[in-house]
Amino acid sequence: MSLAKVIEVIGDGETIEKAIQNALSEASKTIHSIKSIYVENIQALVENQKVTHYRVNAKITFVLD
């Protein structure tokens, strides 16, 4: 039987995909055996009537050793 843990992180980037990848990349620096990432919320930051940046709230699931 394996035991999994879920953490909540925030990632940002110039696109939604980059924000997700940045969140995953940062988490994987200290967490191993990541199995999934669930994007719970997406936020777009606006300046001068244009979207300039995205933020995602995500839950990352990983298996404990």
Buried (B, 14 or more C-beta within 10 A) or exposed (E): EEEEEEEEBBBBBEEBEBBBBBBBEBBEEEBEEBEEBEBEEEEEEEEEEEEEBBBBBBEBBBEEE
